[in-house]
Structures are given as C-alpha cells and as structure tokens.
C-alpha cells in the first residue's frame, strides 16, 4: 500500500487535532506518519476520508490503539523537581493554618502514573493525618492500565531521595511497585481535556499539575484548556504547568507565583470564575 500522501496526512492531522487537541508539529510529523502508515497498512485501507474511517463501527479498538502508539505515555518520578519542591512548600503553608480537611489534587495528563504518585508522596509528607486524594487522568487507556498496575523498572528510581524509596516494594528481577497504601490515595480516570464535558470530580481542586502536555496543543486550544483548569480550582488553589509551556500570559482570576524556577499560578480568593 502506498504511504499517505501529503494531502491525506494533512486530513489525518486535522482529525487528530479536532479529536484530542494534539497538533502535529514538524518535529513530530515523522513519528506520526510512521504510526499512521503502519496502522492503515494493517487494515489494508488507504482511506482518504479519515473522519469516516475513525467513526466506522468495529474500529473503536483500532482508534484507541492508534492513539496509544502516537502519544508519549511515559514520564518520570518527580520530573522537574522544582515543581514538587514548590508543591511541598505550598501544602506545608496551608497545613500551618490548621486546615484538616481532605485535600484534593489532580494530575492532568498523568501518562504512566509517575507524576500522580509523586504528588501523593509529597502530600503524604506534609498534609495533616494524610487526608488527601489524587485524581489522575489521561486520554490513553494503555497508559492508565500501566499507571494502575504501578509497576516500574527499578532503574526509574534513580535520582530519588532516600526517604522517597520507602514508597516502593521490590518485586525482584529489577522491578518495583508503588506500595499499596500510597496507591490507595490515587484514582485513575480516562479523560480527554478537549472534551466539551469534564467529569464532575475535576471540580473543586486544591492543586492541579498539568506538565509537559500543553506543548502538544495549538495556542488557542492551549489557552482554552488552561483557563478551564483554572476554573476547576478552589480559591487559593494552585495550578502548576510545565516550565516554558505558558510563559507571560495572563490567566483570568489567577496570579502567577514570583518564582523563576516554577511556572505556578494561584487562584485569587475573590475570583468568581464559573466551572
């Protein structure tokens, strides 16, 4: 079967952006072309109308598999350490006021789960009576299944501080698993950030991490997603983005933290944003 023509690939790229918000950049185009060509070859179809193919009955599993292979599903524990240092200080400051309610955190675009478990480890260290919940969402079912299993290569723990190693159990043969009590704080849910409706459980968050994801979106989509994430925060809640992903832009109802090493915003107490 002939590889996708430029015009056919452009139609597929437009479909991907409309369905999942991901914009195929020049740097990513080669990877996307290889995956698309391989999947279409397996179907023995060179369809010039991708929207029709993607919606065809019986191909839902094929579409999910395509997305799973197109999207990067792995990350690392405590990726961008400065963001987690900020989170620890932010939570410690809130805890010092005597708050003892259940804290709600969200890892938006959690990939294989390392960020969500890193957030849980951080909250466990500083929040009173360990009363907290972590929502972790991703568009990839394969990534979520891996995250729920919470099993990783032991080499992935390189760079962690000694106290952080206590959150893992050795399975032997170079594998570790996040220990059960820590896993119990994290709830994984399939969610597409460009969907019109978001799950009710995304509302009323104290902390949202959305790192290393916005770069896949075009400017308008990125603005819309960030504004919507901000509306999911409680007053004084914080939004932590990946460094360099959203610099110098104003987010309605939010104040940027005055730190050079972290891209964090706090929702003002008088904000009247509607979720």
C-alpha positions as CSV (number, residue, x, y, z in Angstrom):
1,X,0.0,0.0,0.0
2,X,1.3,3.5,-0.9
3,X,2.3,5.7,2.0
4,X,-0.1,8.5,2.9
5,X,0.1,11.5,0.5
6,X,0.8,14.9,2.0
7,X,-2.9,15.9,1.5
8,X,-4.2,12.7,3.1
9,X,-1.8,13.1,6.0
10,X,-3.0,16.7,6.5
11,X,-6.5,15.4,6.8
12,X,-5.4,12.9,9.4
13,X,-3.5,15.6,11.3
14,X,-6.6,17.8,11.3
15,X,-8.7,14.9,12.7
16,X,-6.2,14.3,15.5
17,X,-6.3,17.9,16.5
18,X,-10.1,18.1,16.5
19,X,-10.5,14.8,18.5
20,X,-7.7,15.1,21.1
21,X,-6.3,18.6,20.7
22,X,-2.9,17.4,19.6
23,X,-1.3,19.5,16.8
24,X,1.2,17.6,14.6
25,X,4.3,19.8,14.6
26,X,7.1,19.4,12.1
27,X,9.3,17.8,14.8
28,X,6.6,15.2,15.4
29,X,5.5,14.6,11.8
30,X,7.9,11.8,11.0
31,X,6.7,9.8,14.0
32,X,3.1,10.4,13.3
33,X,3.5,9.4,9.6
34,X,5.2,6.1,10.5
35,X,2.5,5.1,13.0
36,X,-0.4,6.1,10.7
37,X,1.1,4.3,7.7
38,X,1.6,1.1,9.8
39,X,-1.9,1.1,11.2
40,X,-3.6,1.8,7.8
41,X,-1.4,-0.9,6.3
42,X,-2.6,-3.4,8.9
43,X,-6.2,-2.6,7.9
44,X,-5.4,-2.8,4.2
45,X,-7.1,0.5,3.8
46,X,-5.8,3.7,2.3
47,X,-8.8,5.8,3.3
48,X,-8.8,9.5,2.1
49,X,-11.6,10.4,4.5
50,X,-10.2,9.7,8.0
51,X,-13.2,11.0,9.8
52,X,-15.3,8.3,8.2
53,X,-12.8,5.6,9.0
54,X,-12.3,6.7,12.6
55,X,-16.0,6.6,13.2
56,X,-16.7,3.3,11.4
57,X,-18.3,0.6,13.6
58,X,-15.9,-2.0,14.9
59,X,-12.9,0.2,14.7
60,X,-13.1,1.8,18.2
61,X,-10.3,-0.5,19.4
62,X,-8.2,0.3,16.3
63,X,-8.6,4.0,17.0
64,X,-7.6,3.6,20.7
65,X,-4.5,1.6,19.7
66,X,-3.5,4.3,17.2
67,X,-3.7,7.0,19.8
68,X,-1.8,4.8,22.3
69,X,1.1,4.5,19.9
70,X,1.0,8.1,18.7
71,X,1.1,9.6,22.2
72,X,4.0,9.5,24.6
73,X,2.8,7.6,27.7
74,X,5.8,7.6,30.0
75,X,7.3,10.2,32.3
76,X,9.5,10.0,35.4
77,X,9.1,10.3,39.2
78,X,9.4,13.9,40.4
79,X,10.0,15.1,36.9
80,X,11.1,18.8,37.3
81,X,12.0,18.6,40.9
82,X,11.5,22.3,41.5
83,X,7.7,21.9,40.9
84,X,7.5,19.3,43.6
85,X,9.6,21.4,46.0
86,X,7.1,24.2,45.4
87,X,4.2,21.8,46.0
88,X,5.7,20.7,49.3
89,X,6.1,24.3,50.4
90,X,2.6,25.3,49.2
91,X,1.0,22.4,51.1
92,X,3.1,22.9,54.2
93,X,2.0,26.6,54.3
94,X,-1.7,25.6,54.0
95,X,-1.2,22.9,56.7
96,X,0.3,25.5,59.1
97,X,-3.0,27.4,59.1
98,X,-4.6,24.4,60.9
99,X,-6.6,23.1,57.9
100,X,-7.5,19.4,58.4
101,X,-10.0,18.8,55.6
102,X,-9.4,16.4,52.8
103,X,-7.0,17.8,50.2
104,X,-7.8,17.3,46.5
105,X,-5.1,17.1,43.9
106,X,-5.2,16.4,40.1
107,X,-2.6,15.1,37.7
108,X,-4.0,16.1,34.3
109,X,-2.3,14.1,31.6
110,X,-0.8,11.6,34.1
111,X,0.7,9.2,31.4
112,X,2.1,6.1,33.2
113,X,1.4,7.5,36.6
114,X,4.7,8.7,38.0
115,X,3.5,12.3,38.4
116,X,0.4,11.3,40.3
117,X,2.3,9.0,42.7
118,X,5.0,11.8,43.2
119,X,2.2,14.2,44.1
120,X,0.8,11.6,46.6
121,X,4.3,11.1,48.2
122,X,4.7,14.8,48.6
123,X,1.2,15.3,50.2
124,X,1.8,12.3,52.4
125,X,4.9,14.1,53.9
126,X,3.2,17.3,54.9
127,X,-0.6,17.1,55.0
128,X,-2.2,16.5,58.4
129,X,-3.4,13.0,59.0
130,X,-2.7,12.2,55.4
131,X,-6.2,13.2,54.4
132,X,-5.9,13.7,50.7
133,X,-7.0,12.3,47.3
134,X,-5.2,12.4,43.9
135,X,-7.2,12.3,40.7
136,X,-5.1,11.2,37.8
137,X,-6.4,11.4,34.2
138,X,-5.2,10.6,30.8
139,X,-6.5,10.0,27.3
140,X,-4.6,6.8,26.8
141,X,-6.2,3.6,28.2
142,X,-2.9,1.8,27.9
143,X,-1.1,4.4,30.0
144,X,-3.8,4.3,32.6
145,X,-3.6,0.5,32.9
146,X,0.1,0.8,33.4
147,X,-0.4,3.5,36.0
148,X,-2.9,1.4,37.9
149,X,-0.5,-1.5,38.0
150,X,2.1,0.9,39.4
151,X,4.9,-1.4,38.5
152,X,8.1,0.1,37.1
153,X,11.7,-0.8,36.4
154,X,13.9,-0.2,39.5
155,X,16.2,2.0,37.4
156,X,13.3,4.5,37.2
157,X,14.0,5.3,40.9
158,X,17.4,6.7,40.1
159,X,17.6,10.3,41.3
160,X,15.0,9.9,44.1
161,X,16.0,10.9,47.6
162,X,16.4,8.1,50.1
163,X,13.2,8.8,52.0
164,X,11.2,8.5,48.7
165,X,12.4,5.0,48.2
166,X,10.2,3.8,51.1
167,X,7.2,4.3,48.8
168,X,8.2,1.2,46.7
169,X,8.3,-2.5,47.2
170,X,10.9,-4.6,45.4
171,X,9.4,-7.3,43.1
172,X,12.7,-8.7,42.1
173,X,14.2,-9.0,38.7
174,X,14.8,-5.3,38.5
175,X,11.1,-4.3,39.1
176,X,9.4,-2.3,41.8
177,X,5.8,-1.4,42.7
178,X,4.4,1.6,44.4
179,X,3.3,0.3,47.9
180,X,-0.4,-0.4,48.4
181,X,-1.2,2.4,51.0
182,X,0.2,5.0,48.6
183,X,-1.7,3.6,45.6
184,X,-4.9,3.8,47.6
185,X,-4.7,7.6,47.5
186,X,-4.7,7.8,43.7
187,X,-7.7,7.3,41.5
188,X,-7.2,7.0,37.7
189,X,-9.9,8.1,35.2
190,X,-10.0,8.2,31.4
191,X,-10.4,11.8,30.3
192,X,-9.8,13.9,27.2
193,X,-9.0,17.5,28.1
194,X,-10.6,18.7,24.9
195,X,-14.0,17.1,25.6
196,X,-16.9,19.5,26.0
197,X,-17.9,18.0,29.3
198,X,-15.5,17.2,32.1
199,X,-16.1,14.8,34.9
200,X,-17.7,16.3,38.0
201,X,-14.8,15.1,40.1
202,X,-12.5,17.5,38.3
203,X,-14.1,20.4,40.1
204,X,-13.1,21.9,43.4
205,X,-9.4,21.1,43.3
206,X,-6.7,22.4,45.6
207,X,-3.8,21.6,43.3
208,X,-3.6,20.8,39.6
209,X,-0.5,19.7,37.8
210,X,-0.5,19.8,34.0
211,X,3.1,19.5,32.9
212,X,4.7,18.5,29.5
213,X,1.3,18.3,27.8
214,X,0.3,21.8,26.7
215,X,3.1,21.9,24.1
216,X,1.1,19.4,22.0
217,X,-1.7,21.9,21.7
218,X,-2.1,24.9,19.4
219,X,-2.2,28.4,21.0
220,X,-6.0,28.7,21.1
221,X,-6.6,25.2,22.4
222,X,-3.8,25.7,25.0
223,X,-5.4,28.9,26.2
224,X,-8.8,27.3,26.5
225,X,-7.5,24.3,28.4
226,X,-5.5,26.4,30.9
227,X,-8.5,28.7,31.5
228,X,-10.7,25.7,32.1
229,X,-8.2,24.1,34.5
230,X,-8.1,27.4,36.4
231,X,-11.8,27.3,36.8
232,X,-11.6,23.9,38.4
233,X,-9.6,25.3,41.4
234,X,-10.9,26.3,44.7
235,X,-10.0,29.9,45.8
236,X,-6.3,29.9,46.8
237,X,-5.8,26.7,44.8
238,X,-2.7,26.4,42.6
239,X,-2.1,25.4,39.0
240,X,1.4,24.1,38.2
241,X,2.4,24.0,34.5
242,X,5.5,22.7,32.8
243,X,8.3,25.2,32.7
244,X,8.3,27.2,29.4
245,X,4.8,25.9,28.4
246,X,2.8,29.0,29.2
247,X,5.0,32.0,29.9
248,X,4.0,35.6,30.1
249,X,0.3,35.0,29.7
250,X,-2.5,36.2,31.9
251,X,-5.0,33.7,33.2
252,X,-8.2,35.2,34.3
253,X,-8.7,35.1,38.1
254,X,-5.1,33.8,38.7
255,X,-1.9,35.3,40.0
256,X,1.5,34.0,38.9
257,X,3.8,33.0,41.7
258,X,7.0,35.1,41.7
259,X,9.5,32.2,41.2
260,X,11.9,31.8,38.3
261,X,12.2,28.0,38.6
262,X,8.5,27.1,38.6
263,X,5.5,28.0,36.5
264,X,2.7,28.2,39.1
265,X,-0.5,30.2,39.4
266,X,-2.8,30.7,42.4
267,X,-6.5,31.4,42.1
268,X,-7.4,34.6,43.9
269,X,-9.8,34.4,46.8
270,X,-12.2,37.0,45.2
271,X,-12.3,35.1,41.9
272,X,-15.8,34.4,40.6
273,X,-14.8,32.0,37.8
274,X,-17.6,29.6,36.8
275,X,-16.6,26.0,36.4
